[in-house]
Amino acid sequence: MRPLLSTRLPQPGPGPRPGRPRHRIEGRPPHTPLRPHWGCRSCGQPWPCATARLLLKAEYEGAQQSLSIYLAGLMYEAMRDLYHLDPRGGPSPRAMFDRFVAWGPYRRPLVEPVP
């Protein structure tokens, strides 16, 4: 008798560590996410907060693709954490994409059509 094939997929490993932005103000916690709730350590807003977004844009200036990959990895980690906290009432995938990825500096500017 042959063994049954498993339909269970392997779980992916942990994603990137949320240690950025690296900029710190003396005596204050950094604007990095506090897991598993994904709030900002410094201001308590949903991460990435406005300050973290500005700092990340500055830190990744000239490396926009790297910022995109970093944020997409953190979005995955946040979705996993938030789902485990509340499987039925967590944010939608669209809300998570808008929160983590859509604001990035790699968006193309609007271009006026050539007459």
PyMOL commands that set and color helices and strands:
alter all, ss='L'
color gray80, all
select helices_A, chain A and resi 50-59+64-85+93-100
alter helices_A, ss='H'
color red, helices_A
select strands_A, chain A and resi 33-34+39-40
alter strands_A, ss='S'
color yellow, strands_A
deselect
rebuild
show_as cartoon
